[in-house]
Amino acid sequence: MKILFVALALVLIIGTGIALFSLRGALATGVQTPEGTSEGALWSQQTHTLAGEATSLEPWQGQVALVVNVASKCGLTPQYEGLEALYQELQGDGFVVLGFPSNDFMGQEPGTAEEIRSFCDTNYQISFPLFEKMPVKGEGKSELYQFLTAGGLEEPTWNFTKYLVDRQGKVLARFAPRTTPDDEEMRAAILAAISP
């Protein structure tokens, strides 16, 4: 009887662990939509290019954008390849990936602007726009990421968190870091935004 009790207890513990692991996995690849809207449009945001030149996001006004905080030394860094493929496939339809390097997560983007550019060119032949390294979470997060999360969306929880923005510059959704560029749900959302 005692052995049966112990066996049942183990089954419960293991079952609970599997359920929690599955929930964590669902959250890690989930999509979140805003509860409200941010004031203004993405296109009015001021920033700097990766080369350090002052710019706004106005040159991409009217396009559907996927804003991604990127890093060169992360387990998710291979997503660069999928992001570039997505950009190459859909840029003719008015789609752009906007990459913002960040060193906020375990120092996984320690490089200078030149090192980041060299890494992206050498390893992934990145042609989508890359901008200055910036903080994307916490009290010191950049104005751009304040805008992206103003509608109640969660700030980035790791590198390669993705925010989908429509042609008017309004944030449509947040996709978790482990959502890969070929994820069917994200792709459907991008295509819907391109052709409403």
Biotite code that builds the C-alpha atoms (Angstrom):
import biotite.structure as struc

atoms = struc.array([
    struc.Atom([0.000, 0.000, 0.000], chain_id="A", res_id=1, res_name="MET", atom_name="CA", element="C"),
    struc.Atom([2.847, 2.343, 0.878], chain_id="A", res_id=2, res_name="LYS", atom_name="CA", element="C"),
    struc.Atom([4.527, 1.643, -2.484], chain_id="A", res_id=3, res_name="ILE", atom_name="CA", element="C"),
    struc.Atom([1.263, 2.413, -4.321], chain_id="A", res_id=4, res_name="LEU", atom_name="CA", element="C"),
    struc.Atom([0.950, 5.726, -2.460], chain_id="A", res_id=5, res_name="PHE", atom_name="CA", element="C"),
    struc.Atom([4.524, 6.688, -3.318], chain_id="A", res_id=6, res_name="VAL", atom_name="CA", element="C"),
    struc.Atom([3.972, 5.727, -6.980], chain_id="A", res_id=7, res_name="ALA", atom_name="CA", element="C"),
    struc.Atom([0.802, 7.855, -7.173], chain_id="A", res_id=8, res_name="LEU", atom_name="CA", element="C"),
    struc.Atom([2.610, 10.786, -5.559], chain_id="A", res_id=9, res_name="ALA", atom_name="CA", element="C"),
    struc.Atom([5.427, 10.513, -8.127], chain_id="A", res_id=10, res_name="LEU", atom_name="CA", element="C"),
    struc.Atom([2.923, 10.412, -10.994], chain_id="A", res_id=11, res_name="VAL", atom_name="CA", element="C"),
    struc.Atom([1.267, 13.582, -9.647], chain_id="A", res_id=12, res_name="LEU", atom_name="CA", element="C"),
    struc.Atom([4.597, 15.368, -9.238], chain_id="A", res_id=13, res_name="ILE", atom_name="CA", element="C"),
    struc.Atom([5.788, 14.393, -12.716], chain_id="A", res_id=14, res_name="ILE", atom_name="CA", element="C"),
    struc.Atom([2.414, 15.285, -14.266], chain_id="A", res_id=15, res_name="GLY", atom_name="CA", element="C"),
    struc.Atom([2.428, 18.698, -12.598], chain_id="A", res_id=16, res_name="THR", atom_name="CA", element="C"),
    struc.Atom([5.984, 19.301, -13.785], chain_id="A", res_id=17, res_name="GLY", atom_name="CA", element="C"),
    struc.Atom([5.068, 18.421, -17.367], chain_id="A", res_id=18, res_name="ILE", atom_name="CA", element="C"),
    struc.Atom([2.040, 20.712, -17.251], chain_id="A", res_id=19, res_name="ALA", atom_name="CA", element="C"),
    struc.Atom([4.102, 23.613, -15.927], chain_id="A", res_id=20, res_name="LEU", atom_name="CA", element="C"),
    struc.Atom([6.828, 23.001, -18.515], chain_id="A", res_id=21, res_name="PHE", atom_name="CA", element="C"),
    struc.Atom([4.213, 22.966, -21.285], chain_id="A", res_id=22, res_name="SER", atom_name="CA", element="C"),
    struc.Atom([2.695, 26.212, -20.001], chain_id="A", res_id=23, res_name="LEU", atom_name="CA", element="C"),
    struc.Atom([6.117, 27.814, -19.918], chain_id="A", res_id=24, res_name="ARG", atom_name="CA", element="C"),
    struc.Atom([6.700, 26.661, -23.488], chain_id="A", res_id=25, res_name="GLY", atom_name="CA", element="C"),
    struc.Atom([3.365, 28.120, -24.596], chain_id="A", res_id=26, res_name="ALA", atom_name="CA", element="C"),
    struc.Atom([4.212, 31.449, -23.016], chain_id="A", res_id=27, res_name="LEU", atom_name="CA", element="C"),
    struc.Atom([7.668, 31.389, -24.571], chain_id="A", res_id=28, res_name="ALA", atom_name="CA", element="C"),
    struc.Atom([6.247, 31.166, -28.085], chain_id="A", res_id=29, res_name="THR", atom_name="CA", element="C"),
    struc.Atom([3.007, 33.065, -27.567], chain_id="A", res_id=30, res_name="GLY", atom_name="CA", element="C"),
    struc.Atom([1.495, 36.134, -29.139], chain_id="A", res_id=31, res_name="VAL", atom_name="CA", element="C"),
    struc.Atom([0.142, 39.117, -27.220], chain_id="A", res_id=32, res_name="GLN", atom_name="CA", element="C"),
    struc.Atom([-2.098, 41.867, -28.589], chain_id="A", res_id=33, res_name="THR", atom_name="CA", element="C"),
    struc.Atom([-2.306, 45.379, -27.116], chain_id="A", res_id=34, res_name="PRO", atom_name="CA", element="C"),
    struc.Atom([-5.115, 46.340, -24.757], chain_id="A", res_id=35, res_name="GLU", atom_name="CA", element="C"),
    struc.Atom([-4.851, 49.987, -25.747], chain_id="A", res_id=36, res_name="GLY", atom_name="CA", element="C"),
    struc.Atom([-2.988, 52.017, -28.328], chain_id="A", res_id=37, res_name="THR", atom_name="CA", element="C"),
    struc.Atom([0.208, 54.001, -28.181], chain_id="A", res_id=38, res_name="SER", atom_name="CA", element="C"),
    struc.Atom([0.026, 57.727, -28.774], chain_id="A", res_id=39, res_name="GLU", atom_name="CA", element="C"),
    struc.Atom([1.305, 58.688, -32.209], chain_id="A", res_id=40, res_name="GLY", atom_name="CA", element="C"),
    struc.Atom([2.911, 56.371, -34.729], chain_id="A", res_id=41, res_name="ALA", atom_name="CA", element="C"),
    struc.Atom([6.104, 54.357, -34.889], chain_id="A", res_id=42, res_name="LEU", atom_name="CA", element="C"),
    struc.Atom([7.292, 56.498, -37.784], chain_id="A", res_id=43, res_name="TRP", atom_name="CA", element="C"),
    struc.Atom([7.715, 59.597, -35.601], chain_id="A", res_id=44, res_name="SER", atom_name="CA", element="C"),
    struc.Atom([10.209, 57.843, -33.310], chain_id="A", res_id=45, res_name="GLN", atom_name="CA", element="C"),
    struc.Atom([13.707, 59.312, -33.278], chain_id="A", res_id=46, res_name="GLN", atom_name="CA", element="C"),
    struc.Atom([16.765, 57.053, -33.164], chain_id="A", res_id=47, res_name="THR", atom_name="CA", element="C"),
    struc.Atom([20.232, 56.597, -34.659], chain_id="A", res_id=48, res_name="HIS", atom_name="CA", element="C"),
    struc.Atom([21.451, 54.302, -37.380], chain_id="A", res_id=49, res_name="THR", atom_name="CA", element="C"),
    struc.Atom([23.954, 51.614, -36.443], chain_id="A", res_id=50, res_name="LEU", atom_name="CA", element="C"),
    struc.Atom([26.602, 53.959, -37.853], chain_id="A", res_id=51, res_name="ALA", atom_name="CA", element="C"),
    struc.Atom([25.511, 56.609, -35.318], chain_id="A", res_id=52, res_name="GLY", atom_name="CA", element="C"),
    struc.Atom([23.671, 59.010, -37.611], chain_id="A", res_id=53, res_name="GLU", atom_name="CA", element="C"),
    struc.Atom([20.528, 60.649, -36.211], chain_id="A", res_id=54, res_name="ALA", atom_name="CA", element="C"),
    struc.Atom([17.356, 59.500, -37.966], chain_id="A", res_id=55, res_name="THR", atom_name="CA", element="C"),
    struc.Atom([13.679, 58.882, -37.467], chain_id="A", res_id=56, res_name="SER", atom_name="CA", element="C"),
    struc.Atom([11.731, 55.835, -38.606], chain_id="A", res_id=57, res_name="LEU", atom_name="CA", element="C"),
    struc.Atom([9.849, 58.012, -41.113], chain_id="A", res_id=58, res_name="GLU", atom_name="CA", element="C"),
    struc.Atom([11.672, 56.519, -44.152], chain_id="A", res_id=59, res_name="PRO", atom_name="CA", element="C"),
    struc.Atom([9.697, 53.298, -43.526], chain_id="A", res_id=60, res_name="TRP", atom_name="CA", element="C"),
    struc.Atom([6.335, 55.019, -43.065], chain_id="A", res_id=61, res_name="GLN", atom_name="CA", element="C"),
    struc.Atom([3.551, 53.157, -44.834], chain_id="A", res_id=62, res_name="GLY", atom_name="CA", element="C"),
    struc.Atom([5.217, 49.759, -44.526], chain_id="A", res_id=63, res_name="GLN", atom_name="CA", element="C"),
    struc.Atom([4.362, 46.888, -42.202], chain_id="A", res_id=64, res_name="VAL", atom_name="CA", element="C"),
    struc.Atom([7.250, 46.531, -39.756], chain_id="A", res_id=65, res_name="ALA", atom_name="CA", element="C"),
    struc.Atom([8.567, 43.799, -37.507], chain_id="A", res_id=66, res_name="LEU", atom_name="CA", element="C"),
    struc.Atom([10.633, 45.486, -34.780], chain_id="A", res_id=67, res_name="VAL", atom_name="CA", element="C"),
    struc.Atom([13.116, 43.082, -33.183], chain_id="A", res_id=68, res_name="VAL", atom_name="CA", element="C"),
    struc.Atom([15.690, 43.487, -30.407], chain_id="A", res_id=69, res_name="ASN", atom_name="CA", element="C"),
    struc.Atom([18.658, 41.517, -31.726], chain_id="A", res_id=70, res_name="VAL", atom_name="CA", element="C"),
    struc.Atom([21.898, 40.165, -30.255], chain_id="A", res_id=71, res_name="ALA", atom_name="CA", element="C"),
    struc.Atom([25.000, 38.485, -31.658], chain_id="A", res_id=72, res_name="SER", atom_name="CA", element="C"),
    struc.Atom([25.887, 36.069, -28.850], chain_id="A", res_id=73, res_name="LYS", atom_name="CA", element="C"),
    struc.Atom([22.527, 34.501, -27.988], chain_id="A", res_id=74, res_name="CYS", atom_name="CA", element="C"),
    struc.Atom([21.152, 31.016, -28.477], chain_id="A", res_id=75, res_name="GLY", atom_name="CA", element="C"),
    struc.Atom([18.444, 32.675, -30.593], chain_id="A", res_id=76, res_name="LEU", atom_name="CA", element="C"),
    struc.Atom([20.924, 34.541, -32.818], chain_id="A", res_id=77, res_name="THR", atom_name="CA", element="C"),
    struc.Atom([20.346, 32.082, -35.708], chain_id="A", res_id=78, res_name="PRO", atom_name="CA", element="C"),
    struc.Atom([16.925, 33.760, -36.062], chain_id="A", res_id=79, res_name="GLN", atom_name="CA", element="C"),
    struc.Atom([18.827, 36.432, -38.006], chain_id="A", res_id=80, res_name="TYR", atom_name="CA", element="C"),
    struc.Atom([18.788, 34.030, -40.960], chain_id="A", res_id=81, res_name="GLU", atom_name="CA", element="C"),
    struc.Atom([15.000, 33.627, -40.874], chain_id="A", res_id=82, res_name="GLY", atom_name="CA", element="C"),
    struc.Atom([14.434, 37.350, -40.368], chain_id="A", res_id=83, res_name="LEU", atom_name="CA", element="C"),
    struc.Atom([16.558, 38.133, -43.425], chain_id="A", res_id=84, res_name="GLU", atom_name="CA", element="C"),
    struc.Atom([14.695, 35.502, -45.479], chain_id="A", res_id=85, res_name="ALA", atom_name="CA", element="C"),
    struc.Atom([11.341, 36.962, -44.392], chain_id="A", res_id=86, res_name="LEU", atom_name="CA", element="C"),
    struc.Atom([12.512, 40.447, -45.288], chain_id="A", res_id=87, res_name="TYR", atom_name="CA", element="C"),
    struc.Atom([13.805, 39.336, -48.699], chain_id="A", res_id=88, res_name="GLN", atom_name="CA", element="C"),
    struc.Atom([10.532, 37.550, -49.443], chain_id="A", res_id=89, res_name="GLU", atom_name="CA", element="C"),
    struc.Atom([8.125, 40.299, -48.417], chain_id="A", res_id=90, res_name="LEU", atom_name="CA", element="C"),
    struc.Atom([9.939, 43.615, -48.801], chain_id="A", res_id=91, res_name="GLN", atom_name="CA", element="C"),
    struc.Atom([8.427, 44.088, -52.263], chain_id="A", res_id=92, res_name="GLY", atom_name="CA", element="C"),
    struc.Atom([4.979, 43.957, -50.642], chain_id="A", res_id=93, res_name="ASP", atom_name="CA", element="C"),
    struc.Atom([5.770, 46.785, -48.227], chain_id="A", res_id=94, res_name="GLY", atom_name="CA", element="C"),
    struc.Atom([7.301, 44.854, -45.320], chain_id="A", res_id=95, res_name="PHE", atom_name="CA", element="C"),
    struc.Atom([10.437, 45.696, -43.350], chain_id="A", res_id=96, res_name="VAL", atom_name="CA", element="C"),
    struc.Atom([12.338, 44.201, -40.420], chain_id="A", res_id=97, res_name="VAL", atom_name="CA", element="C"),
    struc.Atom([13.820, 46.857, -38.117], chain_id="A", res_id=98, res_name="LEU", atom_name="CA", element="C"),
    struc.Atom([16.627, 45.487, -35.923], chain_id="A", res_id=99, res_name="GLY", atom_name="CA", element="C"),
    struc.Atom([17.646, 47.118, -32.658], chain_id="A", res_id=100, res_name="PHE", atom_name="CA", element="C"),
    struc.Atom([20.675, 45.546, -30.964], chain_id="A", res_id=101, res_name="PRO", atom_name="CA", element="C"),
    struc.Atom([20.458, 45.408, -27.184], chain_id="A", res_id=102, res_name="SER", atom_name="CA", element="C"),
    struc.Atom([22.849, 44.251, -24.476], chain_id="A", res_id=103, res_name="ASN", atom_name="CA", element="C"),
    struc.Atom([20.093, 43.951, -21.841], chain_id="A", res_id=104, res_name="ASP", atom_name="CA", element="C"),
    struc.Atom([20.080, 40.162, -21.568], chain_id="A", res_id=105, res_name="PHE", atom_name="CA", element="C"),
    struc.Atom([23.180, 38.647, -19.983], chain_id="A", res_id=106, res_name="MET", atom_name="CA", element="C"),
    struc.Atom([25.494, 40.895, -22.005], chain_id="A", res_id=107, res_name="GLY", atom_name="CA", element="C"),
    struc.Atom([24.770, 39.021, -25.235], chain_id="A", res_id=108, res_name="GLN", atom_name="CA", element="C"),
    struc.Atom([25.347, 42.063, -27.472], chain_id="A", res_id=109, res_name="GLU", atom_name="CA", element="C"),
    struc.Atom([28.647, 43.471, -26.161], chain_id="A", res_id=110, res_name="PRO", atom_name="CA", element="C"),
    struc.Atom([30.027, 44.578, -29.524], chain_id="A", res_id=111, res_name="GLY", atom_name="CA", element="C"),
    struc.Atom([30.610, 48.029, -30.921], chain_id="A", res_id=112, res_name="THR", atom_name="CA", element="C"),
    struc.Atom([28.530, 49.207, -33.867], chain_id="A", res_id=113, res_name="ALA", atom_name="CA", element="C"),
    struc.Atom([31.347, 48.162, -36.215], chain_id="A", res_id=114, res_name="GLU", atom_name="CA", element="C"),
    struc.Atom([31.562, 44.691, -34.633], chain_id="A", res_id=115, res_name="GLU", atom_name="CA", element="C"),
    struc.Atom([27.786, 44.212, -34.850], chain_id="A", res_id=116, res_name="ILE", atom_name="CA", element="C"),
    struc.Atom([27.769, 45.251, -38.517], chain_id="A", res_id=117, res_name="ARG", atom_name="CA", element="C"),
    struc.Atom([30.687, 42.952, -39.318], chain_id="A", res_id=118, res_name="SER", atom_name="CA", element="C"),
    struc.Atom([29.060, 40.016, -37.500], chain_id="A", res_id=119, res_name="PHE", atom_name="CA", element="C"),
    struc.Atom([25.744, 40.505, -39.321], chain_id="A", res_id=120, res_name="CYS", atom_name="CA", element="C"),
    struc.Atom([27.399, 40.939, -42.724], chain_id="A", res_id=121, res_name="ASP", atom_name="CA", element="C"),
    struc.Atom([29.773, 38.005, -42.350], chain_id="A", res_id=122, res_name="THR", atom_name="CA", element="C"),
    struc.Atom([27.425, 35.461, -40.805], chain_id="A", res_id=123, res_name="ASN", atom_name="CA", element="C"),
    struc.Atom([23.947, 36.346, -42.082], chain_id="A", res_id=124, res_name="TYR", atom_name="CA", element="C"),
    struc.Atom([24.329, 38.911, -44.917], chain_id="A", res_id=125, res_name="GLN", atom_name="CA", element="C"),
    struc.Atom([21.763, 41.133, -43.189], chain_id="A", res_id=126, res_name="ILE", atom_name="CA", element="C"),
    struc.Atom([20.277, 43.764, -45.504], chain_id="A", res_id=127, res_name="SER", atom_name="CA", element="C"),
    struc.Atom([17.369, 44.940, -43.356], chain_id="A", res_id=128, res_name="PHE", atom_name="CA", element="C"),
    struc.Atom([17.941, 48.165, -41.365], chain_id="A", res_id=129, res_name="PRO", atom_name="CA", element="C"),
    struc.Atom([19.916, 47.923, -38.126], chain_id="A", res_id=130, res_name="LEU", atom_name="CA", element="C"),
    struc.Atom([19.945, 50.741, -35.616], chain_id="A", res_id=131, res_name="PHE", atom_name="CA", element="C"),
    struc.Atom([21.887, 51.860, -32.557], chain_id="A", res_id=132, res_name="GLU", atom_name="CA", element="C"),
    struc.Atom([22.261, 49.573, -29.573], chain_id="A", res_id=133, res_name="LYS", atom_name="CA", element="C"),
    struc.Atom([19.662, 50.554, -26.976], chain_id="A", res_id=134, res_name="MET", atom_name="CA", element="C"),
    struc.Atom([18.051, 49.480, -23.695], chain_id="A", res_id=135, res_name="PRO", atom_name="CA", element="C"),
    struc.Atom([14.715, 47.745, -24.299], chain_id="A", res_id=136, res_name="VAL", atom_name="CA", element="C"),
    struc.Atom([13.495, 46.998, -20.761], chain_id="A", res_id=137, res_name="LYS", atom_name="CA", element="C"),
    struc.Atom([13.253, 48.419, -17.290], chain_id="A", res_id=138, res_name="GLY", atom_name="CA", element="C"),
    struc.Atom([13.139, 52.012, -16.148], chain_id="A", res_id=139, res_name="GLU", atom_name="CA", element="C"),
    struc.Atom([15.854, 53.080, -18.570], chain_id="A", res_id=140, res_name="GLY", atom_name="CA", element="C"),
    struc.Atom([14.307, 51.582, -21.704], chain_id="A", res_id=141, res_name="LYS", atom_name="CA", element="C"),
    struc.Atom([14.472, 53.715, -24.818], chain_id="A", res_id=142, res_name="SER", atom_name="CA", element="C"),
    struc.Atom([11.631, 55.932, -25.986], chain_id="A", res_id=143, res_name="GLU", atom_name="CA", element="C"),
    struc.Atom([11.094, 53.552, -28.899], chain_id="A", res_id=144, res_name="LEU", atom_name="CA", element="C"),
    struc.Atom([10.459, 50.613, -26.576], chain_id="A", res_id=145, res_name="TYR", atom_name="CA", element="C"),
    struc.Atom([8.321, 52.799, -24.327], chain_id="A", res_id=146, res_name="GLN", atom_name="CA", element="C"),
    struc.Atom([6.197, 53.421, -27.425], chain_id="A", res_id=147, res_name="PHE", atom_name="CA", element="C"),
    struc.Atom([6.062, 49.727, -28.377], chain_id="A", res_id=148, res_name="LEU", atom_name="CA", element="C"),
    struc.Atom([4.872, 48.707, -24.900], chain_id="A", res_id=149, res_name="THR", atom_name="CA", element="C"),
    struc.Atom([2.568, 51.691, -24.193], chain_id="A", res_id=150, res_name="ALA", atom_name="CA", element="C"),
    struc.Atom([-0.527, 49.747, -25.250], chain_id="A", res_id=151, res_name="GLY", atom_name="CA", element="C"),
    struc.Atom([-0.060, 47.265, -22.418], chain_id="A", res_id=152, res_name="GLY", atom_name="CA", element="C"),
    struc.Atom([2.223, 44.867, -24.265], chain_id="A", res_id=153, res_name="LEU", atom_name="CA", element="C"),
    struc.Atom([4.961, 43.188, -22.269], chain_id="A", res_id=154, res_name="GLU", atom_name="CA", element="C"),
    struc.Atom([8.449, 44.563, -22.739], chain_id="A", res_id=155, res_name="GLU", atom_name="CA", element="C"),
    struc.Atom([11.062, 42.202, -24.182], chain_id="A", res_id=156, res_name="PRO", atom_name="CA", element="C"),
    struc.Atom([11.783, 39.241, -21.933], chain_id="A", res_id=157, res_name="THR", atom_name="CA", element="C"),
    struc.Atom([14.802, 38.162, -23.997], chain_id="A", res_id=158, res_name="TRP", atom_name="CA", element="C"),
    struc.Atom([16.587, 38.845, -27.255], chain_id="A", res_id=159, res_name="ASN", atom_name="CA", element="C"),
    struc.Atom([14.526, 38.516, -30.448], chain_id="A", res_id=160, res_name="PHE", atom_name="CA", element="C"),
    struc.Atom([11.192, 39.669, -29.008], chain_id="A", res_id=161, res_name="THR", atom_name="CA", element="C"),
    struc.Atom([9.149, 40.861, -31.989], chain_id="A", res_id=162, res_name="LYS", atom_name="CA", element="C"),
    struc.Atom([6.578, 43.676, -32.320], chain_id="A", res_id=163, res_name="TYR", atom_name="CA", element="C"),
    struc.Atom([4.389, 43.819, -35.413], chain_id="A", res_id=164, res_name="LEU", atom_name="CA", element="C"),
    struc.Atom([3.425, 47.329, -36.523], chain_id="A", res_id=165, res_name="VAL", atom_name="CA", element="C"),
    struc.Atom([0.867, 48.196, -39.212], chain_id="A", res_id=166, res_name="ASP", atom_name="CA", element="C"),
    struc.Atom([1.199, 50.644, -42.107], chain_id="A", res_id=167, res_name="ARG", atom_name="CA", element="C"),
    struc.Atom([-0.202, 53.476, -39.968], chain_id="A", res_id=168, res_name="GLN", atom_name="CA", element="C"),
    struc.Atom([2.506, 52.915, -37.347], chain_id="A", res_id=169, res_name="GLY", atom_name="CA", element="C"),
    struc.Atom([0.264, 51.281, -34.723], chain_id="A", res_id=170, res_name="LYS", atom_name="CA", element="C"),
    struc.Atom([1.446, 48.235, -32.794], chain_id="A", res_id=171, res_name="VAL", atom_name="CA", element="C"),
    struc.Atom([-0.607, 45.152, -33.645], chain_id="A", res_id=172, res_name="LEU", atom_name="CA", element="C"),
    struc.Atom([1.031, 42.363, -31.635], chain_id="A", res_id=173, res_name="ALA", atom_name="CA", element="C"),
    struc.Atom([4.014, 41.151, -29.644], chain_id="A", res_id=174, res_name="ARG", atom_name="CA", element="C"),
    struc.Atom([5.607, 37.790, -30.400], chain_id="A", res_id=175, res_name="PHE", atom_name="CA", element="C"),
    struc.Atom([7.789, 36.063, -27.824], chain_id="A", res_id=176, res_name="ALA", atom_name="CA", element="C"),
    struc.Atom([11.532, 35.565, -28.362], chain_id="A", res_id=177, res_name="PRO", atom_name="CA", element="C"),
    struc.Atom([11.244, 31.881, -29.285], chain_id="A", res_id=178, res_name="ARG", atom_name="CA", element="C"),
    struc.Atom([8.670, 32.632, -31.987], chain_id="A", res_id=179, res_name="THR", atom_name="CA", element="C"),
    struc.Atom([10.726, 31.882, -35.065], chain_id="A", res_id=180, res_name="THR", atom_name="CA", element="C"),
    struc.Atom([10.516, 33.984, -38.234], chain_id="A", res_id=181, res_name="PRO", atom_name="CA", element="C"),
    struc.Atom([8.764, 31.106, -40.034], chain_id="A", res_id=182, res_name="ASP", atom_name="CA", element="C"),
    struc.Atom([6.107, 30.684, -37.319], chain_id="A", res_id=183, res_name="ASP", atom_name="CA", element="C"),
    struc.Atom([2.732, 30.207, -39.037], chain_id="A", res_id=184, res_name="GLU", atom_name="CA", element="C"),
    struc.Atom([0.764, 32.435, -36.656], chain_id="A", res_id=185, res_name="GLU", atom_name="CA", element="C"),
    struc.Atom([3.210, 35.312, -36.961], chain_id="A", res_id=186, res_name="MET", atom_name="CA", element="C"),
    struc.Atom([3.424, 34.912, -40.727], chain_id="A", res_id=187, res_name="ARG", atom_name="CA", element="C"),
    struc.Atom([-0.378, 34.982, -40.990], chain_id="A", res_id=188, res_name="ALA", atom_name="CA", element="C"),
    struc.Atom([-0.467, 38.181, -38.920], chain_id="A", res_id=189, res_name="ALA", atom_name="CA", element="C"),
    struc.Atom([2.177, 39.801, -41.135], chain_id="A", res_id=190, res_name="ILE", atom_name="CA", element="C"),
    struc.Atom([0.372, 38.849, -44.335], chain_id="A", res_id=191, res_name="LEU", atom_name="CA", element="C"),
    struc.Atom([-2.947, 40.103, -42.936], chain_id="A", res_id=192, res_name="ALA", atom_name="CA", element="C"),
    struc.Atom([-1.310, 43.453, -42.107], chain_id="A", res_id=193, res_name="ALA", atom_name="CA", element="C"),
    struc.Atom([0.235, 43.666, -45.580], chain_id="A", res_id=194, res_name="ILE", atom_name="CA", element="C"),
    struc.Atom([-3.071, 42.962, -47.306], chain_id="A", res_id=195, res_name="SER", atom_name="CA", element="C"),
    struc.Atom([-5.895, 44.012, -44.958], chain_id="A", res_id=196, res_name="PRO", atom_name="CA", element="C"),
])
